[in-house]
C-alpha cells in the first residue's frame, strides 16, 4: 500500500475523496465511532478538540463502524442527524466501514499496524479506538477506547505533530 494520504475514502455524504484531501495537511485523530456505544459520549470531547486545535492544523475524522455489538446500525443520514443533533459534530466523517476482517477499509489496513502505549498492534478492539496521523501521513499514535480524547497523553501526542 502507498502513502496513507493517498488512501481512497468516501465521506458520510457519499462523496469520494482521499485521506489527504480530508485532512488537508492537518494532523488527524482517526476514531472508529458508534452511536449506541458506552463510549459515545466521547463525541463531545472529540468535537471540543477539533474546534480548539483545528486552527492550528488538526482535525478529527470519525469513521462509523457497526462491527462491535452492532452499536452503529444507522444509515448515513441517521448517523449524520444523530451526530449533529446530539453533539454538534463539525469534523469530517466517512461512510460506515469495516475496521477488521474481510472487507476491512484500506485505511484501517494501515492503521492497525500502529502500536498503542502497551505495545499492542493488530485488530481494532472496540469502538472509539483512536489513531493519530501526522500531517505527512505517518501513524504516530494509537489509543484504546477507554482513553478519553482529552487525556493528557493524547493531547501531548497531538501537540507534538501539529504543524508549526
C-alpha positions in Angstrom: 0.0 0.0 0.0 1.2 3.5 -0.8 1.1 6.5 1.4 -1.9 6.7 3.7 -2.6 10.2 2.4 -3.5 8.6 -1.0 -6.0 6.1 0.6 -9.3 6.5 -1.1 -12.3 7.2 1.2 -15.9 8.0 0.8 -17.4 10.7 3.1 -20.6 10.1 5.1 -22.4 12.2 2.5 -21.3 9.7 -0.2 -18.6 11.9 -1.8 -15.3 10.2 -3.0 -12.1 11.6 -1.5 -8.7 10.6 -0.2 -7.4 10.7 3.3 -5.0 13.5 2.3 -7.9 15.6 0.9 -9.9 15.1 4.0 -7.1 16.1 6.3 -5.9 19.0 4.0 -2.4 18.9 5.5 -3.5 18.7 9.1 -2.7 16.2 11.8 -5.6 13.8 12.3 -7.1 11.7 15.1 -9.0 8.9 13.3 -11.6 7.3 15.5 -14.0 4.4 14.8 -17.2 5.7 16.1 -20.7 4.4 17.0 -23.9 6.0 18.1 -25.1 3.4 20.6 -21.8 2.6 22.5 -20.9 3.2 26.1 -18.1 5.4 24.8 -20.4 7.5 22.5 -20.2 10.5 24.9 -16.5 10.8 23.7 -18.0 12.6 20.7 -18.3 15.7 22.9 -14.5 15.7 23.7 -13.6 14.9 20.1 -15.6 17.9 18.9 -14.0 20.1 21.5 -10.5 19.0 20.4 -11.4 19.6 16.8 -12.7 23.1 17.5 -9.8 24.0 19.8 -6.9 22.7 17.7 -8.4 22.9 14.2 -7.0 26.4 13.6 -3.5 25.0 14.4 -3.7 22.3 11.8 -5.6 19.5 13.5 -8.8 17.5 12.6 -10.7 14.6 14.0 -12.0 12.1 11.4 -14.9 10.0 12.5 -15.3 6.5 10.9 -18.6 4.9 11.8 -18.4 1.1 12.3 -21.0 -1.5 13.2 -18.7 -4.4 13.9 -18.7 -4.2 17.7 -22.0 -5.1 19.3 -24.0 -3.7 16.3 -23.7 -0.3 18.0 -23.8 1.7 14.8 -26.9 0.3 12.9 -28.0 3.5 11.3 -27.9 4.7 7.8 -25.6 7.6 6.7 -28.4 10.1 7.1 -29.3 8.7 10.6 -25.7 8.8 11.7 -25.3 12.4 10.5 -28.5 13.5 12.2 -27.5 11.8 15.5 -24.1 13.4 15.5 -25.3 16.9 14.5 -28.3 16.9 16.9 -26.6 15.4 20.0 -23.0 16.6 19.7 -22.9 19.4 17.1 -20.2 17.4 15.2 -18.4 19.6 12.6 -15.4 17.3 11.9 -15.3 15.1 8.8 -16.8 11.7 8.9 -16.5 8.8 6.4 -19.1 6.3 5.3 -19.7 3.3 7.6 -16.9 0.8 7.1 -15.4 -2.5 8.5 -12.3 -1.9 10.5 -11.4 -5.6 11.0 -11.6 -8.8 8.9 -12.7 -9.5 5.4 -13.7 -6.3 3.7 -11.6 -4.1 6.1 -11.3 -0.5 5.0 -7.9 0.1 3.3 -7.4 3.0 5.8 -7.6 0.5 8.7 -5.4 -2.0 6.9 -2.6 0.6 7.6 -3.8 1.9 10.9 -4.0 -1.4 12.7 -0.2 -1.8 12.3 0.3 1.1 14.8 1.2 0.1 18.4 -0.5 1.6 21.4 1.1 2.5 24.7 1.1 -1.1 25.9 2.8 -2.3 22.6 -0.4 -3.8 21.2 -0.7 -3.7 17.4 -3.4 -5.6 15.4 -7.2 -5.8 15.1 -9.2 -2.8 16.4 -10.6 -4.0 19.8 -13.7 -1.9 20.2 -15.5 1.4 19.2 -13.7 4.7 19.8 -10.2 3.3 19.4 -8.1 6.3 18.3 -5.2 6.6 15.8 -3.1 9.7 15.4 -1.7 10.5 12.0 0.9 13.2 11.4 0.4 15.7 8.6 3.0 13.8 6.5 0.9 10.6 6.8 2.9 8.8 9.5 0.8 6.9 12.0 2.3 8.1 15.2 -0.1 7.1 18.0 -2.8 4.6 19.0 -5.0 4.9 22.0 -7.6 2.4 23.3 -11.3 3.1 23.7 -11.1 3.7 27.4 -8.6 6.6 26.9 -10.6 9.8 26.7 -9.9 12.0 23.7 -8.8 14.8 26.0 -6.4 12.6 28.0 -3.0 14.2 28.7 -1.2 11.5 26.6 -3.4 12.2 23.6 -3.1 15.9 23.8 0.7 15.7 24.2 0.9 13.4 21.1 -1.3 15.8 19.1 0.8 18.8 20.2 4.0 17.0 19.1 2.7 16.7 15.5 0.9 20.0 14.9 2.3 21.9 12.0 4.5 24.9 13.2 
